[in-house]
Amino acid sequence: MRIPAHSVCTAIRDDIVAGIHERGSRLTEEVLARRYGVSRVPVREALRTLEAEGFVVTRRHAGACVAEPTEQEAADLLEMRLLLEPLAASRAAQRRTEAHLKVLRGLVRLGQERAVSGGSEELRSLGSWFHETLTQACGSPALTAMLTQLRHKIAWMYSVPVPADPVESWAEHGAIADAVARGDGERARALTALHAERATAAHRVRTSQRPVNTSGARN
């Protein structure tokens, strides 16, 4: 299947997150161009973008390689998300549109229904969609881009399980959506902070790829 040139960066990033390109492995332009059905030019551009994002590093005598994040770098991502997601929710309460609210409410309704009936993978997708919509509703392209990149990296470095109590989790989603709908930025911030803390506590470093590099971790 040929992938359009403008999508090659997304395709490589998705494959890094999925572990198809393992941490530390070489990323050869010729091989990638063949894999994604594009010329080497968009691949070269994509690798530069992914290096700026922290997914790729350039090593002497080896060229482009998938990055090997340290344990501390992985922990920092969760801490950054704990700070930025509540900020985005607070902004969303002031800047959301009716279209954002319609999507958020629809996702809450579906999530609460599926939480009762089961379906872990569907719940995971609905949760991701909810948080992406909430972030887009904040009205800040810079904050949205930062949180999107954080979520990609967290999905790459961590195993993110379905909540132990999905009914409670989706009740929290509903409360956040209600606060945003009422324009209550402080409540939206507080509820999102609590929700993010609970979700973060369940994250575990992925073991399906090479282990996270611990050489740069603090004592």
C-alpha positions in Angstrom: 0.0 0.0 0.0 1.4 3.3 -1.1 1.3 6.2 1.5 1.1 9.8 0.3 4.3 11.8 0.8 2.7 14.2 3.3 1.7 11.2 5.5 5.1 9.6 5.7 6.1 11.3 8.9 2.9 10.2 10.6 3.4 6.7 9.3 7.0 6.4 10.6 6.0 7.9 13.9 3.1 5.5 14.2 5.4 2.5 13.5 7.9 3.8 16.1 5.1 4.0 18.7 3.9 0.5 17.8 7.4 -0.9 18.2 7.8 -1.9 14.5 10.9 0.2 14.5 12.5 -0.7 17.8 14.4 1.7 20.1 18.0 2.0 18.9 17.3 0.5 15.5 18.7 2.2 12.4 16.3 4.1 10.1 17.7 3.9 6.5 16.2 6.3 4.0 16.3 3.8 1.2 14.5 1.1 3.3 11.9 3.5 4.6 11.2 4.9 1.2 10.6 1.4 -0.1 8.4 0.5 2.9 6.1 3.5 2.6 6.1 3.8 -1.2 7.7 7.3 -1.4 10.9 8.8 -2.6 13.8 9.4 -0.2 13.1 13.2 -0.1 10.0 13.1 2.1 11.6 10.4 4.2 14.6 12.7 4.8 12.2 15.5 5.8 10.2 13.2 8.0 13.3 12.0 9.9 14.3 15.7 10.5 10.8 16.3 12.0 10.9 13.2 14.1 14.4 14.1 15.4 13.0 17.5 16.5 10.2 15.7 18.3 12.6 13.4 20.0 11.6 10.1 18.3 14.8 9.9 16.2 18.5 10.7 16.9 21.4 11.0 14.5 24.5 9.0 15.4 27.9 9.2 14.1 28.7 6.3 11.7 25.1 5.0 12.0 22.9 7.8 10.8 19.3 8.1 11.9 18.2 5.8 14.6 15.1 5.4 16.8 15.8 7.2 20.1 16.4 5.4 23.3 14.8 7.5 26.0 16.0 7.4 29.6 13.9 6.5 32.5 13.9 10.1 33.7 12.8 11.3 30.3 9.9 8.9 30.3 8.9 10.1 33.8 9.1 13.7 32.8 6.5 13.2 30.0 3.9 12.1 32.6 4.7 15.1 34.8 4.4 17.4 31.9 1.0 16.0 30.9 -0.2 16.4 34.5 0.6 20.1 34.2 -0.7 20.7 30.7 -3.9 18.7 30.5 -5.6 20.6 33.3 -4.5 23.9 31.7 -6.1 22.8 28.4 -9.3 21.8 30.1 -9.5 25.2 31.9 -8.9 27.0 28.6 -11.5 24.8 26.9 -14.2 25.9 29.4 -13.7 29.4 28.1 -13.1 28.8 24.4 -15.0 25.7 23.4 -17.5 25.8 20.6 -20.9 24.1 20.4 -19.4 21.6 18.0 -16.8 20.7 20.6 -19.5 20.3 23.3 -21.6 18.1 21.0 -18.6 15.7 20.4 -17.6 15.6 24.0 -21.2 14.8 25.2 -21.6 12.2 22.5 -18.3 10.5 23.5 -19.3 10.6 27.2 -22.6 8.9 26.3 -20.9 6.2 24.3 -18.2 5.7 26.9 -20.7 5.3 29.7 -22.7 2.8 27.6 -19.6 0.8 26.7 -18.2 0.9 30.3 -21.3 -1.0 31.4 -21.4 -3.5 28.5 -17.6 -4.0 28.2 -15.2 -3.6 25.2 -11.8 -2.5 26.4 -10.3 -1.5 23.0 -13.3 0.6 22.1 -13.2 2.3 25.5 -9.5 3.1 24.9 -10.3 4.7 21.6 -13.2 6.6 23.0 -11.0 7.9 25.8 -8.3 9.0 23.4 -10.9 10.8 21.3 -12.4 12.6 24.3 -9.0 13.9 25.4 -8.0 15.0 21.9 -11.3 16.8 21.5 -10.9 18.5 24.9 -7.4 19.6 23.9 -8.6 21.0 20.6 -11.3 22.9 22.4 -8.7 24.9 24.3 -8.2 27.2 21.3 -4.4 27.2 21.5 -2.6 25.5 18.6 0.7 25.5 20.5 -0.8 23.8 23.5 -2.7 21.3 21.3 0.4 20.4 19.4 2.4 20.0 22.6 -0.2 17.7 24.2 -0.6 15.7 21.0 3.2 15.1 20.9 3.2 14.1 24.6 0.4 11.6 24.0 2.4 10.0 21.1 5.5 9.7 23.3 3.6 8.3 26.3 1.9 5.7 24.1 5.4 4.8 22.8 7.1 4.5 26.2 4.3 3.2 28.4 1.7 0.6 28.5 -1.6 2.4 29.1 -4.2 0.0 30.6 -7.9 0.4 30.5 -9.1 1.8 33.9 -9.8 -0.8 36.6 -13.2 0.8 37.0 -14.3 2.1 33.6 -17.7 3.2 34.9 -16.1 5.5 37.4 -13.6 6.7 34.8 -16.4 7.7 32.4 -18.3 9.4 35.2 -15.1 11.6 35.6 -15.2 12.3 31.8 -18.8 13.3 32.1 -18.1 15.7 35.0 -15.2 17.3 33.0 -17.5 17.8 30.0 -20.2 19.3 32.3 -17.7 21.8 33.8 -16.5 22.8 30.3 -20.1 23.2 29.1 -20.8 25.5 32.1 -17.7 27.6 31.4 -16.3 26.7 34.8 -12.6 26.8 34.1 -11.4 26.1 37.7 -13.6 23.1 38.1 -12.6 21.7 34.7 -8.9 22.2 35.7 -9.4 20.5 39.1 -11.4 17.5 37.7 -8.9 17.0 34.8 -6.0 17.1 37.2 -7.5 14.4 39.4 -8.5 12.3 36.4 -5.0 12.6 35.0 -3.3 11.6 38.3 -5.4 8.5 38.6 -4.7 7.5 35.0 -1.0 8.2 35.3 -0.7 5.9 38.4 -1.6 2.9 36.2 1.0 3.5 33.5 3.8 1.0 33.2 7.0 1.3 31.1 6.6 -0.9 28.1 8.6 -4.2 28.1 7.7 -5.3 24.5 10.5 -3.2 23.1 14.0 -2.7 24.3 14.0 -1.5 27.9 14.0 2.2 28.6 17.6 3.4 29.0 18.2 4.0 32.7 21.6 5.6 32.3 20.3 9.1 32.6 17.9 8.5 35.5 18.2 10.4 38.7 18.8 8.6 42.0 
